[in-house]
Amino acid sequence: MDVTFRIRRRNPDMPGQEKPYWQEFTLADVDPTDRVLEMLHRIKWEQDGSLSLRRSCAHGVCGSDAMRINGVNRLACKILVRDVGEKIQVEPILGLPVIKDLIVDMAPFFDHYKQVMPFFVNNDPLPEDGRERLQTQDDREQFDDTTKCILCACCTTSCPSFWANGHYVGPAAIVGAHRFIFDTRDQAGRERLDILSEPNGVWRCRTIFNCTPACPRDIEVTKAIGEVKLAIRKGTNVGIIQTSAIH
Amino acid sequence: MQIHKHDAIIIGAGGAGLMAALYASRGGADVAVVSKLYPTRSHTGTAQGGIGAALGNLDEDKPIYHTYDTVKGGDYLTDQHAAKILAENAVEAVIELEHMGLPFDRTSEKRISQRRFGGHTRNFGEELVRRACHAADRTGHMILQTLYQQCIKNEVNFFDEFQVVDMIVVDGTVAGVVAIELGTGEFHIFHGKASFFASGGWGRCWSVTSNAHSLTGDGAAIALRRGLPLQDMEFFQFHPTGIYRMGILITEGVRGEGGVLINSVGERFMERYAPSAKDLASRDVVSRAIYLETRAGRSIKNRGYMHLDVRPQTVNRYFAEEGRDRADFIDESTVERKLPDILDFCRTYLGVDPVEEPMPVQPTAHYAMGGIPTNIDAEVVIDAAGAVMPGAYAAGETACVSVHGANRLGTNSLVDLVVFGRRGGMKMAEYVRGADWTPLPKDAGAEIEAEFERIRKGEGKSRPGALRQLMQATMMDNVGVFRTEETLQQGISDLAELRERFYKDLQIDDKSRVFNTDLMEAWEFGCLLDLADVTARTALERKESRGAHSREDFKKRDDENWLAHSLITQQGSTSDPTYEAHFDKKVDLSLWEAEIEEGLPEEQQKFKPIERVY
């Protein structure tokens, strides 16, 4: 089949291309099971080498190639042509400054992530037997969903609250905090909840729900944010997630 | 050119680089991590099944068993002392990852859960052992995340999306590296007392690969071009189970959970090739078996792929045949819980649901056993005698210690990067405390900047993408699982033609500086081309079959003539290089030698190189 791509482009380094514009490309012999990323590569490798995008693993685990495909945030490597049809519109994710073509400045996104103490904290002495800390599989399951995050920014850049206010830490950072808040081995839950109860924390979330379907890892992002909100309201991270409900 | 000065420059932010960064900074060094990707995009994150360590949480296990499996898996080209260090350090390294917060799955005793993996056995090959510590089927993702998070906690300096393109060598010492800031196209110099290459592999030399697009072997190619030798380049692993045509990895953990490979006549063919380990024989053995079944006309639909079947009814049928305890039997929820990403890949890309249908798989180019030679402290060595290059370090896939020998065991890549990243980080911290700064040469960076200008100006007719695809095709056909003198000669001559086109007929569409991926891909193609070339050349010279290097015209392993590591160097210009390969770097056989010294009778010696049987 033939597929037509309409791609949002910009190159601040080329006269006449500083302002965003649309460009169309047509590809022949496209298989419906081809990944959109492969098609963008075909354009780049066969028609126009200047088309610029980030990509690495090409199977949905590195998080490099988040883009807006037919109006929805996707990883280009995890969406097939048959999922989006013969006319495919591709543009950069929204809410972050565009550097060139489909490449946006990810620095603000990672800065938000770093704000929520996204690292394990436990100041107790290590187990005397020199072995691992103990944890039940049920306790481990409590935060399983949020360990899947690959920091692709699909959720944050689909969030109208983030579009309206770039200081909002955004869904991805909250997911990053959730992973530690509900880990029974961690001791900094209180501090993270304090950070997230600040004006640019979880309360900017209006439960619009865009983030959940945007997640290429199928993380229930809105639910995770809800659990963090509940933990702040109850003043504790204990008893928020019912482990029995997970199985 | 902007100059940045840090004690230690780490190139690459995957598992090895981040581990080195943590340990070097804990050791007091001022560290800069320079990476062409955001750290969390690194390829460590795609590792699935587990990290091997003899914790013994579910089965009796000891590091010496892990050492034995590693040596045997490497078809006895593994340096035995290094393998011992790997297996011993693996235990504390995995425990330490848990202490850093890594969310391993748990046993009913609340300890780290472990699963079976290819070639990992108890008591020197007696039976398969549960050794691979796992976090679902995204263990590498969790390692990468955990290490990155700890680096944030320790305020490590990161230069994200800075691509290293050259190293600065002054009188046999490394004085730093040259990098391009991708966002601006500007060149930067990183002046360091030590430089640590943790820049990953080069699976993109082949057309069907599990490797990320970014795995273009930059670090190894830079070292080669600066006169350093590369070791054991003829050994490149094809993982037996990549998704048909796409090459996306399907973890060995699928077979670890009981999945089996089935040919077109419905036979579990690995029973014939590896009567004891069957589907969990080492990867080289299973990949060859798939090719041989294909040749015998038993691939599915005659298209060169096999079925990987993890449907509970299939798995349980074979479990019953083997007399396994009913408690081991699996159901759909086991598969869903233990292999969520595998199910997701198959459902997304193939429309196949592995709990209801088998998966179509074929061997996929996966892992470089060879690379920049190092000792057990990740110090780069430059000759067969093991002389160290001051200030140069390497670890992870880009390095060759050698713990993987001629064929790496599953899970040992993750073990390698945490163990040797850590040892290297510590050693480097110690080194920079005592070392002086090597002054930068006046023209540092000028040569590589000129090379990039040459590439950028390309007005020929050959796009880098097209050249790369031709290289990948010839490598797949001629320098793949099976090799002969004829195919290797063909490969070498194809590569020479591509080199000619790359240097004389290159077409670059993007003339700008900001984020010029056209330019970077072209340069990366040049790296791949050099590494493909040395792979084909060492493969041509090694006239035996060992591990992943399988010569149809020299079918047997030949310890008398070839039990040695290869070292290859490049001379002359990159547009018209010559190569020199030597096969005189001794394999460390110290564990076997100790057995002889102890007076163990031959039949009790475990580390004597013997024929490998699984």
Interface residues (C-beta under 8 A of the other chain):
Chain A: N11 P12 D13 M14 T33 R35 H41 K44 W45 E46 D48 G49 S50 S52 L53 R55 S56 C57 A58 H59 G60 V61 C62 G63 S64 K78 L80 I99 K100 I103 D105 M106 F110 K114 P118 F119 F120 V121 N122 L126 G130 R131 E132 R133 L134 Q135 T136 Q137 R140 F143 D144 T147 K148 I150 L151 R179 F180 D183 R185 D186 D218
Chain B: L37 Y38 T40 R41 S42 H43 G45 T46 E92 I95 E98 H99 M100 G101 P103 F104 D105 R106 T107 S108 K110 R111 I112 S113 A135 A136 R138 H141 M142 Q145 T146 Q149 Q150 I152 K153 D160 G183 G185 A212 H213 S214 M246 I248 D341 D344 F345 T348 Y349 L350 G351 R463 P464 G465 A466 Q469 Q507 I508 D509 D510 K511 S512 R513 V514 F515 N516 T517 D518
